[in-house]
């Protein structure tokens, strides 16, 4: 289980390990939390009190400090696993649902024809459809796109990273995901 780290304004920053979260709690860097504690970490016995130290980790923590804004202006990094999740494992040409190993990153405008490797030029395609289209444009191959690409928001990107997400974390992230996202429903 990872903890969703936010900045103090409530924007997701990273998925962090329980150990990293415990360090933030211990250094009093946690400004506020969301959700019921999901993990209790126990430490050593305190010499002065004789009590065992313990930290209750929440699924979502906001960390004190400056709010970095530059990252929020950039598109999330493109990767095949995130692309396939964005597109719900559905081939954009035939509409079939496939396992990730049977999918490919398909460039709408092929790179051999000047297309770039970006969220807006890439869709998920099965190996068969990708081979059929080849280095042609969609209309040249007499194929149609069943859905259009889009750039995921950074809240979507936190979901697309493929972590095991707890209910509190998913509800928090989905609340800020745009309504056009394929992650809804």
Rosetta constraint file for C-alpha pairs under 8 A:
AtomPair CA 1 CA 17 HARMONIC 7.41 0.50
AtomPair CA 1 CA 18 HARMONIC 7.41 0.50
AtomPair CA 1 CA 164 HARMONIC 6.74 0.50
AtomPair CA 1 CA 165 HARMONIC 7.71 0.50
AtomPair CA 2 CA 15 HARMONIC 5.97 0.50
AtomPair CA 2 CA 16 HARMONIC 5.53 0.50
AtomPair CA 2 CA 17 HARMONIC 4.98 0.50
AtomPair CA 2 CA 18 HARMONIC 6.16 0.50
AtomPair CA 2 CA 59 HARMONIC 7.57 0.50
AtomPair CA 2 CA 163 HARMONIC 7.86 0.50
AtomPair CA 2 CA 164 HARMONIC 7.78 0.50
AtomPair CA 2 CA 165 HARMONIC 7.86 0.50
AtomPair CA 3 CA 15 HARMONIC 5.68 0.50
AtomPair CA 3 CA 16 HARMONIC 5.27 0.50
AtomPair CA 3 CA 17 HARMONIC 6.21 0.50
AtomPair CA 3 CA 18 HARMONIC 6.47 0.50
AtomPair CA 3 CA 21 HARMONIC 6.92 0.50
AtomPair CA 3 CA 58 HARMONIC 7.30 0.50
AtomPair CA 3 CA 59 HARMONIC 5.03 0.50
AtomPair CA 3 CA 60 HARMONIC 5.80 0.50
AtomPair CA 3 CA 61 HARMONIC 7.30 0.50
AtomPair CA 4 CA 12 HARMONIC 6.96 0.50
AtomPair CA 4 CA 13 HARMONIC 7.72 0.50
AtomPair CA 4 CA 14 HARMONIC 6.19 0.50
AtomPair CA 4 CA 15 HARMONIC 4.87 0.50
AtomPair CA 4 CA 16 HARMONIC 6.47 0.50
AtomPair CA 4 CA 59 HARMONIC 6.23 0.50
AtomPair CA 4 CA 60 HARMONIC 4.75 0.50
AtomPair CA 4 CA 61 HARMONIC 6.38 0.50
AtomPair CA 4 CA 169 HARMONIC 6.90 0.50
AtomPair CA 5 CA 12 HARMONIC 5.93 0.50
AtomPair CA 5 CA 13 HARMONIC 5.59 0.50
AtomPair CA 5 CA 14 HARMONIC 5.31 0.50
AtomPair CA 5 CA 15 HARMONIC 6.03 0.50
AtomPair CA 5 CA 16 HARMONIC 6.67 0.50
AtomPair CA 5 CA 60 HARMONIC 6.04 0.50
AtomPair CA 5 CA 61 HARMONIC 5.18 0.50
AtomPair CA 5 CA 62 HARMONIC 5.88 0.50
AtomPair CA 5 CA 63 HARMONIC 6.97 0.50
AtomPair CA 6 CA 10 HARMONIC 5.35 0.50
AtomPair CA 6 CA 11 HARMONIC 5.16 0.50
AtomPair CA 6 CA 12 HARMONIC 4.24 0.50
AtomPair CA 6 CA 13 HARMONIC 5.15 0.50
AtomPair CA 6 CA 14 HARMONIC 7.20 0.50
AtomPair CA 6 CA 60 HARMONIC 7.29 0.50
AtomPair CA 6 CA 61 HARMONIC 5.99 0.50
AtomPair CA 6 CA 62 HARMONIC 4.44 0.50
AtomPair CA 6 CA 63 HARMONIC 6.17 0.50
AtomPair CA 7 CA 11 HARMONIC 5.49 0.50
AtomPair CA 7 CA 12 HARMONIC 6.50 0.50
AtomPair CA 7 CA 13 HARMONIC 6.42 0.50
AtomPair CA 7 CA 62 HARMONIC 5.20 0.50
AtomPair CA 7 CA 63 HARMONIC 5.25 0.50
AtomPair CA 7 CA 64 HARMONIC 6.78 0.50
AtomPair CA 7 CA 65 HARMONIC 7.47 0.50
AtomPair CA 7 CA 66 HARMONIC 7.90 0.50
AtomPair CA 7 CA 67 HARMONIC 6.13 0.50
AtomPair CA 8 CA 31 HARMONIC 6.81 0.50
AtomPair CA 8 CA 32 HARMONIC 7.99 0.50
AtomPair CA 8 CA 62 HARMONIC 5.27 0.50
AtomPair CA 8 CA 63 HARMONIC 5.71 0.50
AtomPair CA 8 CA 64 HARMONIC 5.73 0.50
AtomPair CA 8 CA 65 HARMONIC 7.20 0.50
AtomPair CA 8 CA 67 HARMONIC 7.09 0.50
AtomPair CA 9 CA 62 HARMONIC 7.96 0.50
AtomPair CA 9 CA 67 HARMONIC 7.35 0.50
AtomPair CA 10 CA 62 HARMONIC 6.65 0.50
AtomPair CA 12 CA 154 HARMONIC 7.75 0.50
AtomPair CA 12 CA 155 HARMONIC 6.86 0.50
AtomPair CA 12 CA 158 HARMONIC 7.56 0.50
AtomPair CA 14 CA 158 HARMONIC 7.63 0.50
AtomPair CA 15 CA 158 HARMONIC 7.85 0.50
AtomPair CA 16 CA 20 HARMONIC 6.00 0.50
AtomPair CA 16 CA 21 HARMONIC 6.54 0.50
AtomPair CA 17 CA 21 HARMONIC 6.27 0.50
AtomPair CA 18 CA 22 HARMONIC 6.05 0.50
AtomPair CA 18 CA 57 HARMONIC 7.39 0.50
AtomPair CA 19 CA 23 HARMONIC 6.38 0.50
AtomPair CA 20 CA 24 HARMONIC 6.54 0.50
AtomPair CA 21 CA 25 HARMONIC 6.32 0.50
AtomPair CA 21 CA 57 HARMONIC 7.23 0.50
AtomPair CA 22 CA 26 HARMONIC 6.01 0.50
AtomPair CA 22 CA 41 HARMONIC 7.87 0.50
AtomPair CA 22 CA 55 HARMONIC 6.81 0.50
AtomPair CA 22 CA 57 HARMONIC 7.15 0.50
AtomPair CA 23 CA 27 HARMONIC 6.12 0.50
AtomPair CA 24 CA 28 HARMONIC 6.21 0.50
AtomPair CA 24 CA 29 HARMONIC 5.07 0.50
AtomPair CA 24 CA 30 HARMONIC 6.10 0.50
AtomPair CA 24 CA 63 HARMONIC 7.70 0.50
AtomPair CA 25 CA 29 HARMONIC 6.02 0.50
AtomPair CA 25 CA 30 HARMONIC 5.67 0.50
AtomPair CA 25 CA 55 HARMONIC 7.50 0.50
AtomPair CA 29 CA 63 HARMONIC 5.56 0.50
AtomPair CA 29 CA 64 HARMONIC 5.41 0.50
AtomPair CA 30 CA 61 HARMONIC 6.38 0.50
AtomPair CA 30 CA 62 HARMONIC 5.73 0.50
AtomPair CA 30 CA 63 HARMONIC 4.62 0.50
AtomPair CA 30 CA 64 HARMONIC 6.06 0.50
AtomPair CA 31 CA 61 HARMONIC 7.52 0.50
AtomPair CA 31 CA 62 HARMONIC 5.47 0.50
AtomPair CA 31 CA 63 HARMONIC 5.40 0.50
AtomPair CA 31 CA 64 HARMONIC 5.44 0.50
AtomPair CA 32 CA 61 HARMONIC 6.02 0.50
AtomPair CA 32 CA 62 HARMONIC 5.30 0.50
AtomPair CA 32 CA 63 HARMONIC 7.43 0.50
AtomPair CA 33 CA 58 HARMONIC 6.32 0.50
AtomPair CA 33 CA 59 HARMONIC 7.82 0.50
AtomPair CA 33 CA 60 HARMONIC 5.62 0.50
AtomPair CA 33 CA 61 HARMONIC 4.45 0.50
AtomPair CA 33 CA 62 HARMONIC 6.07 0.50
AtomPair CA 34 CA 58 HARMONIC 6.59 0.50
AtomPair CA 34 CA 59 HARMONIC 6.79 0.50
AtomPair CA 34 CA 60 HARMONIC 5.17 0.50
AtomPair CA 34 CA 61 HARMONIC 6.53 0.50
AtomPair CA 34 CA 168 HARMONIC 7.62 0.50
AtomPair CA 35 CA 58 HARMONIC 6.05 0.50
AtomPair CA 35 CA 59 HARMONIC 6.16 0.50
AtomPair CA 35 CA 60 HARMONIC 6.78 0.50
AtomPair CA 35 CA 168 HARMONIC 6.00 0.50
AtomPair CA 36 CA 58 HARMONIC 5.97 0.50
AtomPair CA 36 CA 59 HARMONIC 7.41 0.50
AtomPair CA 37 CA 56 HARMONIC 5.67 0.50
AtomPair CA 37 CA 57 HARMONIC 5.25 0.50
AtomPair CA 37 CA 58 HARMONIC 4.26 0.50
AtomPair CA 37 CA 59 HARMONIC 6.81 0.50
AtomPair CA 38 CA 56 HARMONIC 7.35 0.50
AtomPair CA 38 CA 57 HARMONIC 5.96 0.50
AtomPair CA 38 CA 58 HARMONIC 5.57 0.50
AtomPair CA 38 CA 59 HARMONIC 6.21 0.50
AtomPair CA 39 CA 56 HARMONIC 5.89 0.50
AtomPair CA 39 CA 57 HARMONIC 5.21 0.50
AtomPair CA 39 CA 58 HARMONIC 7.14 0.50
AtomPair CA 40 CA 54 HARMONIC 6.70 0.50
AtomPair CA 40 CA 55 HARMONIC 5.70 0.50
AtomPair CA 40 CA 56 HARMONIC 4.48 0.50
AtomPair CA 40 CA 57 HARMONIC 6.11 0.50
AtomPair CA 41 CA 54 HARMONIC 5.50 0.50
AtomPair CA 41 CA 55 HARMONIC 5.21 0.50
AtomPair CA 41 CA 56 HARMONIC 6.44 0.50
AtomPair CA 41 CA 57 HARMONIC 7.63 0.50
AtomPair CA 42 CA 52 HARMONIC 6.91 0.50
AtomPair CA 42 CA 53 HARMONIC 5.79 0.50
AtomPair CA 42 CA 54 HARMONIC 4.37 0.50
AtomPair CA 42 CA 55 HARMONIC 6.56 0.50
AtomPair CA 43 CA 52 HARMONIC 6.19 0.50
AtomPair CA 43 CA 53 HARMONIC 4.93 0.50
AtomPair CA 43 CA 54 HARMONIC 5.91 0.50
AtomPair CA 44 CA 52 HARMONIC 5.48 0.50
AtomPair CA 44 CA 53 HARMONIC 5.87 0.50
AtomPair CA 45 CA 50 HARMONIC 5.77 0.50
AtomPair CA 45 CA 51 HARMONIC 5.36 0.50
AtomPair CA 45 CA 52 HARMONIC 4.16 0.50
AtomPair CA 45 CA 53 HARMONIC 6.27 0.50
AtomPair CA 46 CA 50 HARMONIC 5.12 0.50
AtomPair CA 46 CA 51 HARMONIC 5.47 0.50
AtomPair CA 46 CA 52 HARMONIC 6.05 0.50
AtomPair CA 46 CA 53 HARMONIC 6.81 0.50
AtomPair CA 47 CA 51 HARMONIC 7.86 0.50
AtomPair CA 59 CA 166 HARMONIC 7.29 0.50
AtomPair CA 59 CA 168 HARMONIC 6.93 0.50
AtomPair CA 59 CA 169 HARMONIC 6.48 0.50
AtomPair CA 60 CA 168 HARMONIC 7.78 0.50
AtomPair CA 60 CA 169 HARMONIC 6.52 0.50
AtomPair CA 68 CA 72 HARMONIC 7.96 0.50
AtomPair CA 69 CA 73 HARMONIC 7.12 0.50
AtomPair CA 70 CA 74 HARMONIC 7.07 0.50
AtomPair CA 72 CA 154 HARMONIC 7.12 0.50
AtomPair CA 75 CA 151 HARMONIC 6.85 0.50
AtomPair CA 75 CA 152 HARMONIC 7.49 0.50
AtomPair CA 75 CA 153 HARMONIC 7.52 0.50
AtomPair CA 75 CA 154 HARMONIC 7.58 0.50
AtomPair CA 76 CA 151 HARMONIC 7.89 0.50
AtomPair CA 76 CA 152 HARMONIC 7.12 0.50
AtomPair CA 76 CA 153 HARMONIC 7.55 0.50
AtomPair CA 76 CA 154 HARMONIC 6.48 0.50
AtomPair CA 76 CA 157 HARMONIC 6.46 0.50
AtomPair CA 78 CA 82 HARMONIC 6.89 0.50
AtomPair CA 78 CA 83 HARMONIC 6.86 0.50
AtomPair CA 78 CA 118 HARMONIC 6.87 0.50
AtomPair CA 78 CA 119 HARMONIC 6.53 0.50
AtomPair CA 79 CA 83 HARMONIC 6.03 0.50
AtomPair CA 80 CA 84 HARMONIC 6.00 0.50
AtomPair CA 80 CA 104 HARMONIC 7.55 0.50
AtomPair CA 80 CA 105 HARMONIC 6.35 0.50
AtomPair CA 81 CA 85 HARMONIC 6.33 0.50
AtomPair CA 81 CA 100 HARMONIC 7.51 0.50
AtomPair CA 81 CA 160 HARMONIC 7.87 0.50
AtomPair CA 81 CA 161 HARMONIC 7.73 0.50
AtomPair CA 81 CA 162 HARMONIC 7.84 0.50
AtomPair CA 82 CA 86 HARMONIC 6.06 0.50
AtomPair CA 82 CA 157 HARMONIC 7.69 0.50
AtomPair CA 82 CA 160 HARMONIC 5.04 0.50
AtomPair CA 82 CA 161 HARMONIC 6.06 0.50
AtomPair CA 82 CA 162 HARMONIC 7.48 0.50
AtomPair CA 83 CA 87 HARMONIC 6.25 0.50
AtomPair CA 83 CA 105 HARMONIC 7.66 0.50
AtomPair CA 83 CA 119 HARMONIC 7.88 0.50
AtomPair CA 83 CA 123 HARMONIC 7.08 0.50
AtomPair CA 83 CA 124 HARMONIC 6.76 0.50
AtomPair CA 84 CA 88 HARMONIC 6.01 0.50
AtomPair CA 84 CA 89 HARMONIC 5.03 0.50
AtomPair CA 84 CA 90 HARMONIC 7.61 0.50
AtomPair CA 84 CA 100 HARMONIC 7.02 0.50
AtomPair CA 84 CA 103 HARMONIC 7.66 0.50
AtomPair CA 84 CA 124 HARMONIC 5.85 0.50
AtomPair CA 85 CA 89 HARMONIC 5.97 0.50
AtomPair CA 85 CA 160 HARMONIC 6.11 0.50
AtomPair CA 86 CA 152 HARMONIC 7.74 0.50
AtomPair CA 86 CA 160 HARMONIC 6.72 0.50
AtomPair CA 86 CA 182 HARMONIC 6.56 0.50
AtomPair CA 86 CA 183 HARMONIC 6.90 0.50
AtomPair CA 87 CA 91 HARMONIC 7.91 0.50
AtomPair CA 87 CA 123 HARMONIC 7.25 0.50
AtomPair CA 87 CA 124 HARMONIC 6.34 0.50
AtomPair CA 87 CA 182 HARMONIC 6.95 0.50
AtomPair CA 88 CA 97 HARMONIC 7.84 0.50
AtomPair CA 88 CA 182 HARMONIC 7.40 0.50
AtomPair CA 88 CA 183 HARMONIC 7.94 0.50
AtomPair CA 89 CA 97 HARMONIC 5.48 0.50
AtomPair CA 89 CA 98 HARMONIC 5.66 0.50
AtomPair CA 89 CA 99 HARMONIC 6.85 0.50
AtomPair CA 89 CA 100 HARMONIC 6.87 0.50
AtomPair CA 89 CA 103 HARMONIC 7.61 0.50
AtomPair CA 89 CA 124 HARMONIC 7.09 0.50
AtomPair CA 90 CA 95 HARMONIC 5.62 0.50
AtomPair CA 90 CA 96 HARMONIC 5.51 0.50
AtomPair CA 90 CA 97 HARMONIC 4.52 0.50
AtomPair CA 90 CA 98 HARMONIC 6.49 0.50
AtomPair CA 90 CA 124 HARMONIC 6.64 0.50
AtomPair CA 90 CA 125 HARMONIC 7.24 0.50
AtomPair CA 91 CA 95 HARMONIC 4.93 0.50
AtomPair CA 91 CA 96 HARMONIC 5.46 0.50
AtomPair CA 91 CA 97 HARMONIC 6.52 0.50
AtomPair CA 91 CA 98 HARMONIC 7.56 0.50
AtomPair CA 91 CA 103 HARMONIC 7.63 0.50
AtomPair CA 91 CA 123 HARMONIC 7.96 0.50
AtomPair CA 91 CA 124 HARMONIC 5.34 0.50
AtomPair CA 91 CA 125 HARMONIC 4.19 0.50
AtomPair CA 91 CA 126 HARMONIC 5.42 0.50
AtomPair CA 91 CA 129 HARMONIC 7.97 0.50
AtomPair CA 92 CA 123 HARMONIC 6.52 0.50
AtomPair CA 92 CA 124 HARMONIC 5.90 0.50
AtomPair CA 92 CA 125 HARMONIC 5.65 0.50
AtomPair CA 92 CA 145 HARMONIC 5.44 0.50
AtomPair CA 92 CA 146 HARMONIC 5.18 0.50
AtomPair CA 92 CA 147 HARMONIC 6.05 0.50
AtomPair CA 93 CA 125 HARMONIC 6.68 0.50
AtomPair CA 93 CA 129 HARMONIC 6.60 0.50
AtomPair CA 93 CA 143 HARMONIC 6.78 0.50
AtomPair CA 93 CA 144 HARMONIC 6.01 0.50
AtomPair CA 93 CA 145 HARMONIC 5.34 0.50
AtomPair CA 93 CA 146 HARMONIC 5.92 0.50
AtomPair CA 94 CA 129 HARMONIC 7.21 0.50
AtomPair CA 94 CA 146 HARMONIC 7.74 0.50
AtomPair CA 95 CA 146 HARMONIC 6.95 0.50
AtomPair CA 96 CA 126 HARMONIC 7.85 0.50
AtomPair CA 98 CA 102 HARMONIC 6.07 0.50
AtomPair CA 98 CA 103 HARMONIC 6.66 0.50
AtomPair CA 98 CA 126 HARMONIC 7.20 0.50
AtomPair CA 99 CA 103 HARMONIC 6.84 0.50
AtomPair CA 102 CA 126 HARMONIC 6.00 0.50
AtomPair CA 102 CA 127 HARMONIC 6.20 0.50
AtomPair CA 103 CA 124 HARMONIC 6.60 0.50
AtomPair CA 103 CA 125 HARMONIC 5.67 0.50
AtomPair CA 103 CA 126 HARMONIC 4.52 0.50
AtomPair CA 103 CA 127 HARMONIC 5.82 0.50
AtomPair CA 104 CA 124 HARMONIC 5.99 0.50
AtomPair CA 104 CA 125 HARMONIC 5.38 0.50
AtomPair CA 104 CA 126 HARMONIC 5.96 0.50
AtomPair CA 104 CA 127 HARMONIC 6.07 0.50
AtomPair CA 104 CA 130 HARMONIC 7.23 0.50
AtomPair CA 105 CA 122 HARMONIC 6.34 0.50
AtomPair CA 105 CA 123 HARMONIC 6.11 0.50
AtomPair CA 105 CA 124 HARMONIC 5.34 0.50
AtomPair CA 105 CA 125 HARMONIC 6.42 0.50
AtomPair CA 106 CA 122 HARMONIC 5.48 0.50
AtomPair CA 106 CA 123 HARMONIC 5.33 0.50
AtomPair CA 106 CA 124 HARMONIC 5.86 0.50
AtomPair CA 106 CA 125 HARMONIC 5.80 0.50
AtomPair CA 106 CA 130 HARMONIC 6.33 0.50
AtomPair CA 107 CA 111 HARMONIC 6.90 0.50
AtomPair CA 107 CA 115 HARMONIC 7.01 0.50
AtomPair CA 107 CA 116 HARMONIC 7.74 0.50
AtomPair CA 107 CA 117 HARMONIC 7.23 0.50
AtomPair CA 107 CA 121 HARMONIC 5.54 0.50
AtomPair CA 107 CA 122 HARMONIC 4.66 0.50
AtomPair CA 107 CA 123 HARMONIC 6.62 0.50
AtomPair CA 108 CA 115 HARMONIC 7.54 0.50
AtomPair CA 108 CA 121 HARMONIC 5.36 0.50
AtomPair CA 108 CA 122 HARMONIC 6.05 0.50
AtomPair CA 108 CA 123 HARMONIC 7.19 0.50
AtomPair CA 108 CA 137 HARMONIC 6.72 0.50
AtomPair CA 108 CA 138 HARMONIC 6.74 0.50
AtomPair CA 109 CA 113 HARMONIC 6.64 0.50
AtomPair CA 109 CA 114 HARMONIC 7.08 0.50
AtomPair CA 109 CA 115 HARMONIC 4.65 0.50
AtomPair CA 109 CA 116 HARMONIC 7.61 0.50
AtomPair CA 109 CA 121 HARMONIC 6.55 0.50
AtomPair CA 109 CA 136 HARMONIC 7.80 0.50
AtomPair CA 109 CA 137 HARMONIC 5.95 0.50
AtomPair CA 109 CA 138 HARMONIC 7.93 0.50
AtomPair CA 110 CA 114 HARMONIC 6.63 0.50
AtomPair CA 110 CA 115 HARMONIC 5.04 0.50
AtomPair CA 110 CA 116 HARMONIC 7.73 0.50
AtomPair CA 110 CA 135 HARMONIC 5.57 0.50
AtomPair CA 110 CA 136 HARMONIC 6.96 0.50
AtomPair CA 110 CA 137 HARMONIC 7.12 0.50
AtomPair CA 111 CA 115 HARMONIC 4.26 0.50
AtomPair CA 111 CA 116 HARMONIC 5.85 0.50
AtomPair CA 111 CA 117 HARMONIC 7.45 0.50
AtomPair CA 112 CA 135 HARMONIC 6.89 0.50
AtomPair CA 113 CA 135 HARMONIC 7.67 0.50
AtomPair CA 115 CA 121 HARMONIC 7.06 0.50
AtomPair CA 116 CA 121 HARMONIC 6.57 0.50
AtomPair CA 117 CA 121 HARMONIC 6.52 0.50
AtomPair CA 117 CA 122 HARMONIC 6.77 0.50
AtomPair CA 118 CA 122 HARMONIC 6.05 0.50
AtomPair CA 119 CA 123 HARMONIC 7.70 0.50
AtomPair CA 119 CA 149 HARMONIC 6.65 0.50
AtomPair CA 119 CA 150 HARMONIC 6.16 0.50
AtomPair CA 119 CA 151 HARMONIC 5.32 0.50
AtomPair CA 119 CA 152 HARMONIC 7.98 0.50
AtomPair CA 120 CA 149 HARMONIC 5.23 0.50
AtomPair CA 120 CA 150 HARMONIC 5.42 0.50
AtomPair CA 120 CA 151 HARMONIC 6.32 0.50
AtomPair CA 121 CA 149 HARMONIC 6.98 0.50
AtomPair CA 122 CA 149 HARMONIC 6.73 0.50
AtomPair CA 123 CA 148 HARMONIC 7.88 0.50
AtomPair CA 123 CA 149 HARMONIC 6.12 0.50
AtomPair CA 125 CA 129 HARMONIC 6.23 0.50
AtomPair CA 125 CA 130 HARMONIC 5.80 0.50
AtomPair CA 126 CA 130 HARMONIC 6.13 0.50
AtomPair CA 127 CA 131 HARMONIC 6.06 0.50
AtomPair CA 128 CA 132 HARMONIC 6.17 0.50
AtomPair CA 129 CA 133 HARMONIC 6.14 0.50
AtomPair CA 130 CA 134 HARMONIC 6.08 0.50
AtomPair CA 132 CA 141 HARMONIC 7.56 0.50
AtomPair CA 133 CA 137 HARMONIC 7.48 0.50
AtomPair CA 133 CA 138 HARMONIC 6.99 0.50
AtomPair CA 133 CA 141 HARMONIC 5.47 0.50
AtomPair CA 133 CA 143 HARMONIC 7.61 0.50
AtomPair CA 136 CA 140 HARMONIC 5.86 0.50
AtomPair CA 136 CA 141 HARMONIC 6.04 0.50
AtomPair CA 137 CA 141 HARMONIC 6.36 0.50
AtomPair CA 138 CA 142 HARMONIC 6.32 0.50
AtomPair CA 138 CA 143 HARMONIC 5.37 0.50
AtomPair CA 138 CA 144 HARMONIC 6.41 0.50
AtomPair CA 138 CA 145 HARMONIC 7.70 0.50
AtomPair CA 139 CA 143 HARMONIC 5.92 0.50
AtomPair CA 139 CA 144 HARMONIC 7.19 0.50
AtomPair CA 152 CA 156 HARMONIC 5.64 0.50
AtomPair CA 152 CA 157 HARMONIC 6.15 0.50
AtomPair CA 152 CA 181 HARMONIC 7.63 0.50
AtomPair CA 153 CA 157 HARMONIC 6.19 0.50
AtomPair CA 153 CA 177 HARMONIC 6.87 0.50
AtomPair CA 153 CA 178 HARMONIC 7.55 0.50
AtomPair CA 154 CA 158 HARMONIC 6.39 0.50
AtomPair CA 155 CA 159 HARMONIC 6.86 0.50
AtomPair CA 155 CA 173 HARMONIC 5.58 0.50
AtomPair CA 155 CA 174 HARMONIC 7.38 0.50
AtomPair CA 155 CA 176 HARMONIC 6.47 0.50
AtomPair CA 155 CA 177 HARMONIC 5.96 0.50
AtomPair CA 156 CA 160 HARMONIC 6.08 0.50
AtomPair CA 156 CA 173 HARMONIC 7.21 0.50
AtomPair CA 156 CA 174 HARMONIC 7.55 0.50
AtomPair CA 156 CA 177 HARMONIC 5.96 0.50
AtomPair CA 156 CA 183 HARMONIC 7.61 0.50
AtomPair CA 157 CA 161 HARMONIC 6.22 0.50
AtomPair CA 158 CA 173 HARMONIC 7.67 0.50
AtomPair CA 159 CA 163 HARMONIC 7.22 0.50
AtomPair CA 159 CA 165 HARMONIC 7.71 0.50
AtomPair CA 159 CA 170 HARMONIC 7.55 0.50
AtomPair CA 159 CA 173 HARMONIC 7.38 0.50
AtomPair CA 165 CA 169 HARMONIC 6.13 0.50
AtomPair CA 165 CA 170 HARMONIC 6.10 0.50
AtomPair CA 166 CA 170 HARMONIC 6.19 0.50
AtomPair CA 167 CA 171 HARMONIC 6.08 0.50
AtomPair CA 168 CA 172 HARMONIC 6.18 0.50
AtomPair CA 169 CA 173 HARMONIC 6.21 0.50
AtomPair CA 170 CA 174 HARMONIC 5.90 0.50
AtomPair CA 171 CA 175 HARMONIC 6.11 0.50
AtomPair CA 172 CA 176 HARMONIC 7.31 0.50
AtomPair CA 173 CA 177 HARMONIC 6.62 0.50
AtomPair CA 174 CA 184 HARMONIC 7.67 0.50
AtomPair CA 177 CA 181 HARMONIC 6.80 0.50
AtomPair CA 179 CA 184 HARMONIC 7.19 0.50
AtomPair CA 180 CA 184 HARMONIC 7.99 0.50
